[in-house]
Amino acid sequence: MSGGLLIAGTTSDAGKSVVTAGICRWLVRRGVKVAPFKAQNMSLNSFVTREGAEIGRAQAMQAQAARVEPSALMNPVLLKPGSDRSSQVVLMGKPVGEMSARGFFGDAGAPTNGDSAQVGHREALLGTVTDCLDQLRGTYDAVICEGAGSPAEINLRRTDIVNMGIARAARFPVVVVGDIDRGGVFASFFGTTALLSAEDQALVAGYLVNKFRGDVSLLEPGLDMLHGLTGRRTYGVLPFAHGLGIDEEDGLRISMRGTVRESSVAPPHGAEVLRVAVCAVPLMSNFTDVDALAAEPGVLVRFVDRADELADADLVIVPGTRGTVRALEWLRRRGLADALARRAAEGRPVLGICGGFQLLGEHIDDEIESRAGAVDGLGLLPVRVTFAAAKTLGRPTGEALGERVEGYEIHHGVAEVLGGEAFLDGCRSGAVWGTHWHGSLESDGFRRAFLREVARAAGRRFVPAPDTGFGTLREEQLDRLGDLIEEHADTDRLLALIESGAPAGLPFIPPGAP
């Protein structure tokens, strides 16, 4: 077979990422060579490929679902928000600068003829993403694309390169996913279709209901009426399933959280549980770093934003952030900085990762990210940080606590370690650890050794389970996604869509695009 499919959504967080991953896993189990693709992603959760390119973590997860190595071709444009109005633009895995939302998306009221800067910018990006898609299509039997937000964001349609823009360029059929758990899914399906132009509507093949609870037979009359109103069928009703939000783009959900809540009711492997508090700093990035901890039996992970929530924590993690200085100010303003200092003085464990590591140091010199200049850090680690224009992107390997460790680095801050004990290219001072390495806790042997150290310092009779394999758990989750598609979607018709495109003669639903 050859071809492709675009998975759009009625809203953000409708389930596009997990549906795309599920389709990739279902196809590869059928022997189809498949690749994921998202032309443009906005996320603070990113990953570094083996060639040193930065892409969205969701696309790296989808590549794992497809059993292929992630590549910059799978996410050519990544936007990393630095404020409500601007983002760092990462093109083909490398940062190319900061840009305002208006500068990136253009002015919806600007003229579309001539050689305006916005039109030229959009055409250049569209050329890049279609080139990447063409390369994937030349290598794989099928490419499953993920849209962004909603294809009916009519204010952005003129500059769209990730929803109907890429579908039109590739002539890919589109399936729209709706989260029925939120309510209003029928209105969302109909309204999404009716706000598209006739040319866009011709590619919208139908719908996929996500997160349904209850008896599907009660839903079927509505699906029949939707078919009568739109001429488009529903390609499946996926049931609500816990613990499937893996490698989400943003928000406070963590990929294994559902699994943790289910497993944490079982007795821990040792005599006591271990409580982990994660400071929910502004512009938090790569919060997926704590997923491997959350997968451990007896480890309870929660996000916190108040100083009193650190009181019963055995380990406090200060995670990565796209705004190190802003996060530092936030910690001080909310009393969390003082609480962290008290913990360090009492020998109670603290771990800083990337931006969290930087702000635990003595001094920060930042003329790049915040342009705040010289700023005092929390002084819990003997480290001075200087922000460099070039971003460090890498996949380091090493050893800590007698175990092999793999990770990945994404940061502008360069750390000068002035003392303490070496720890994953960072350092340790007493019960405070700091490293730039994301993903290190996914290394099973190191994670267990680290948790034993934390339990000892915290005085807890916690013992890590000897057989928890994070990679195995991740594969099991991806198989569950594939099972959802195989068992609850109309796979024969999905295959026909991927191979042959949208059905001919799909009716136009007025009023269409403004």
N, C-alpha and C positions, 0 to 999 in steps of 0.2 A: 504494500500500500504506500501511498504518498499523499501528502496534503497537510492540513492543519485545522486549528480551531481556536477561536478567541473566547475566553471565559470572561464575560463582563458581569457587573453587579448592579443591583438597584441602588445600593449605597456602599460606602466604605464599610469594611468588616462584615460584608454579607456572606463571606466564606469563599471568595475567589481563590485565595492562596491555597487553602486546603483542598478545594475541589480540583484545582489544577494539579496539585501533587497527587491526589487520588487517581486522576485520569492517567497521569504519567506512570504510576505504579501498576495500574490495571493493564495498560498497554504493554509495558515492558514484560510483564508476566505472560502476555500472549505472544511474546517473541518479536514485538515491534520495537525498532530502534527509534527512540523518542527523545526529544529535548524540550525543556521549558524555555519560555521567553517572556520578558516584560520590558517593553521598550523604555519606559520611564517609571521610576520608582521614587517615592518620597518616604524615607525611613531613616531612623537613627540606628537601626540594627543592621549592621553590615558585616561582610566577611571578606577575607583575602584569598584569592585563588592561588594556585601553585605558581602561576606566572607573575604574581605580585599585583593583581588588579583587584580593586575594591568593588564589590557588588552587593546587592541586598541579600540579607540572610535568607529571606524567603525563597529567592531563586537558587541559592546554594542548597537549601533543603529540597526544593523541587528537583534539582539535578540528582541529589541522592535518591529521591524517589524513582527517578528514571534510570538510576544506576550508571550515571555518566559523571565525568569530572566537570565541576562548575567552571565557567569561562565568562570573560567580560562580554562575549557575544550574547550571552543570555540576559544581560541587563546593561545595555550600553549607556543609559542615562540614569544617574542616581542623584537625587536631591537630598541633602542633609540639612534640615532646618537649624538655623542658628538663632532665630527669633521668629516672631509672628509674621514678619514681612520679608525675611531674606533667608537664603539657603546657600550652602556650598554646592557647587555643581561639579559632579564627578562624571567625566566623559570617558568612556572606554576604560574605566577602572582607575583613572588618574584625576586628581582635582585640577580644575581649570579656573577657579575663582569663585568669589561670592557674587550673588545676583539677587536683586529684589524680585518679588513675585511679579510685579508689573513688567520688569525688564525681561523676565523669562517667558511669561505667558503672553506678553504684549497687551495692548489696550484694545478691548473688544470693540471700541468705537473707531479705531484707526482705519484708514482706508486699506482695502485689500489689493488695490492695483498698484502699479508702479514698482519701485524697488525699495520700499520702506525697510527700515532696519529690522522691524519685528518679523515681517514676512520672510526676509532673507535668513533670519535666525531660525525660524521655524522650518524653512525649506532645507537648511543645512542639517538640522537635527533629524528631520524626516529622512533625508538621504543617508545619514549615518545608521539609523535604526533599520531602514529597509535593507541596507547593505549587510548588516549583521544577520537579519532574518534570512536573506538570500543564502548566506554562507551556511547557516544552520539547515536550511531546506535542502542544500546540496549535499549535506552530510548525513542527515537523518531521514527516516521514513516519514516521520510526523513531527510537527512542532506545535506544542500546546501553549498558546499565549495567554497571559493574564492581563486583564485591563486594570484600570485604576479608578477608584471612586465610582462614578456612574457615567455611562456614555451619554446621558441626557443633561450633562452640565452645559447648557446652551451658551453660557457666557464664555466658555473655553473651547467651543467646538472648532472655531476658525484655526486655532493653533494646536489642536489635538493631534498627538502622535502616538497615543497609547491605547485608545479605545477604537472608535470608528475610523479614525485616521489611518491606523495601521491595518484595520480590517479591510478598508477600501483599497489601500495600496497593495495588499496581498491577496485580495478577493477571498478572504477567509470567512466562513460562516461564524455566526455569533450565537452563543447560548448565554442568556441572562440569568444569574443566580440571585435568588431573593431569600432573605432570612425571615421565615414565617414566625419565628419565636418573638420577633419585634412587633408583629401585627402589621396589617395593611398590605400583605404581599400581593394580593390581586390588583389593588389600585396601583401598586408600585410597578408591577409587570406591564399593565396597560399604559400607565402614564409614561414610563420609560420609552416604550415603543412609539407612542403617539407624539412624543416631542422630537423625534428624529426625522430627518429629511427622507423623502421617498427613496433616494439612492442608499441611504444608511439602512432604512427599514428593510430593504430587499435582502440584506445580509443577516438580519435577525431571524434565526431559524426557530427559536423557541426558548423555553424556560426550564429552570431547574430549581425546585423548592428545597431549601436547606433548613435543618434543625427542626424537623416536625416531630411533635409529641402526640401520641394517641393513635386512633384508628384511621388509617388512610382512606377507608371507604367513605368516611364522613367528609373528606376533602374532595373526593372525585367529582361530585356535582359542580363544584366551583371550577375545577380544572376543565370540565366539559364546557361550561359557560365561557371561560377564558378563551378556549379554542374557538368557540362560535363568534366571539367578539373580535378576535385578532387573526384567526386563520392559522394560528401557530400552536403546536403541540407542546406539552410538558414532557421533558426527557427523563424525569425521575423525581422522586420525593425521598430525600435523604433524611433518616431519623436523627434526632438529637443524640449526640454521643459525647460523653465526658472525656476530657483529657486529650482532645485532638487539635487544640490551637497551637500547633508547633511552629516555632520560629516566626512569630507574628511581627508585623512591620513596626507597630508602635503601641503605646498604651501601657497599662500596668499588668496585663496578663502575662504569665510566663508559660512557656510551652508545656511543661510537665505538671503544672499546678493541679489540674484535675486528678492526675495520677497520684500526686502527693496526698491530696485530701482523702482519696480512697484508701491508699496504703497506710496512711498515718494512724488509722483506727486500729490497725493490727499492732501487736506488741513489737517494740523495737528489738533489734538483735541483742542488744545489751540490756542492762537494768533500767536505764533512763533514756529519755529522748534528748535531742540537742536542738535548741531554738536558735534560729538565724534571723536577724533583722537586717533588711536591706534599705538603706536610706534612699528614699525616692527623690533624688536630686533633680533640679530643673534640667531639661534637655538630656535626660538619662538615655544613654546609648548602650547597646549590647547587654540589656538586662538578661538576655539568654545565658549569660555566664553562670547564673545561679541555678539553671535547670538541672545540672548534674547533681547539685546538692539536694534539690527538691526530689530527685529520683531515689535518694537513699532512704530505706526504711528507718523510721525513727528520727528523721531530720525534718523539722517544721520550719518552713520558709514563709516570711511575710514581709511586705513592704511597709515602711513606716515614715512618718513625717513629723513626729513629735518626740521631744527628748525623753519623756516618761516611758515611751514605748521601747527604749533601749534597756530599761532596768532589768528585765528578766531574760535578756538575750545572752546566749552563750558565745555567740559570734556576731559581730556587726560588720557588714560589708558596705563600703562606699564604692558604688559602681562607676562605670565610665560615664562621661558626659561630654556634649559638644560645647559646653560652656563652663570650663574649670573655674574661672574667677567668679562667674555668676553663682555656681554651685557653692563655692566657698562662702560668699556673702549670705546665701540662703541658709547654710548650716549655722552661721553665726547668729543670724537674725532669729532663728527658731530655737536657739539654745542647744542645738545638736552638737555644735563645735565644743562647747564646754563639757557636754556629756561624753564625747569621744576622748577629750583630754583626761577626764576622771577615769575612764576605763583604762587608758594607757598607763596612768599612774598606779592603778590597782592591779596591773598585770592581766587584764581581761582582754581576750582576743579581738583584734580589729584587722580587717583586710581591705586594702585599697587597690582597685583595679583601674589602670589607665588614668583617666582624669581624676578618679578617686585616689589613686596613688600620688598624683602630682600635688593635690591640695593638702595631703598629709605631710608634705615636706616643709622645709624651713622658709623657702623663698621662691617666688614665681616672677619671672620677667616675661610679660606677654604683650608684644606689639603686633601680634598676628590675629589671634582669635577674638579677644575682647578689646585689644588696644589699650588696656588699663595700665601698661607699664609695670613698674616694680610693685609687687604686692607681697605681704607677709603670708606664708602658709600657716597651717596649724602647728607646725614644729614638732610633730610626733615621729618623724623620720629624718635622718641626716641627709637630706637631699635638696639640691637646688635645681630648679627647672627653668629652662629658657625655651621659648617657643620659636620654632624655625619655620620659614616659609615653605620649605619642602616637607611633605608629609611622609612619615615612616610607614611603609607597608611591607609586611613580611610574614613568613611562616616559620618562626624559630622553633628549635628543639633543644632540649637540655636535660638537666637532672636536678632534682631537689628532693630533700628528705629521703635520699637513697633510691628514688624512683625516676624513671624516664618520663619526661613531660613534653607534650606538643602544644603549641598555641598559635596565635596570630596577633599581629600588631597593627594598629591604626591610630596614629597620633602625630600631632605637630610638636608637642612638648618633648624636649630633650633633657633627660635627667642626668645630673652629675651626682653620683653617690659619694658622700664624704665619709662614710663610716658604716658601722653596723655589720651584720652578717649578710653575705651574698644570698640573694633569693630571686631566681628567674629574671636575671638582668636588672633587678631592683634590689631591695634590701629588707632585712628584718632587724627590728630593734625591740628587744623584749617580746611582748605579745602582739606587736604591731608589724604586719607584713605589707609590702607594697610591690606591685609589678605592673608593667605595661602589657603583659600577656593576657589577651582574652582567650577563653576556651581551655585554659590549663586544667580546670577542674573536671573536664571530660576525660582526662587520662586517669583510668580507674585506680591504678596502684598509688599514684600521687594523691588522688582525692582521699583515699582511705588513710594514708599516712598523715595528711593534713588534718583530717577530722580527728584522728587520734591525738594529735598535738593540741587541737582546740579543746577536746574533751578533758585532757590532762590539765591544761591551763585554767579551764572553767570549773574544774572539780566535779565533772559529771561522769557517772559510770555508764558512759555511752560507748558502744563497740560497733564500728561499721560492719555491715554485712559483708562476708568474704566473697560473695558471688554476684554483686550488682555490676552489670556491664552496661554502661550508658549507651554505647553503640548498639548493643543488642536491643535495648529498650527502644531506641530510636527506630530501628528497623521494624520492630513489632508495631510501632505506631504507624509507620508508613504502610505496612501491610494492612492495618485496619482501615486506612484511608482507601486503599485499593479495594478492599472487601466492600466498603460502603458503595463504591461505584458499581462494582460487579453485581452486587446483590440488590441494589435499589434504583439503579439507573437503567434506561432502555439502551443497553450497550449495542445492540444490533443497529439501531438508528443512529447512535453516536458514531459508530464506525462508518456508516454511510455518509454522515455529515463530514467527517474528517477526510474521507477519500474523495467525495464527489461535490462538496460544497453545499451551500444553502439550496433548498428546494426552489424550483422555478415557480413564478406566479404567486408569491406571497402577497397578500393584499396590503394596500396602503391604509394606515389608520390615521384619520385626520385628528388634529390640525396639521401635524408635521412640524418641522423646525420653523421658528419665527423668521 
